[in-house]
Amino acid sequence: MSISISSLASSLSSLSFSSQISQKPNTLSSSRSKSLSLSLSPYSNSNKQPFTLRVTATVASPETTTTDLKKFVKSRLPGGFAAQPIHGTGRRKCAIARVVLQEGTGKVVINYRDAKEYLQGNPLWLQYVKVPLVTLGYESSYDVFVKAHGGGLSGQAQAISLGVARALLKVSQNHRIPLKREGLLTRDSRIVERKKVGLKKARKAPQFSKR
């Protein structure tokens, strides 16, 4: 191979992987711990000795984080979601969300996953979840635990917003006026209009051809 060691080292200098020099042949292996090992063996022009540069990358297993969060939620909610005193149910489109509030630091867990990860980092969806808490100044006073199903992520985020607002009413009835003023206690009943027979969608007709 006509690859110099200096050019190979310069091309890999920007990577943040750990490198080791060994005398093993080309290998591409993957272990159970999500580690990937890649070896390249260019030959020098002088002594024809193999030179191996091994690059190793380790990927964290997402199952571990999910398991830890599940244990954390179960430890915080003995008896399940229905047994908690501060809870609320929100609905939007086909989505249903059961929300539980507990005093904490503002952590949000949705279906045993972090809210930012579950909502794919979408700032609008994350804002839907936190608007009722921000309205009352409780964004760092309560932890939010959610079980959501049905619909898409957008509908679930808005259902969580309604569930959080209804749960805050159980904290104090004095919260009703500011939440009502922001429209956070109103159930949004808009859904997709059903498709009609003979039409492409709810109202869209097939293309008309005169000839």
Disulfide bonds with the S-S distance in Angstrom:
none
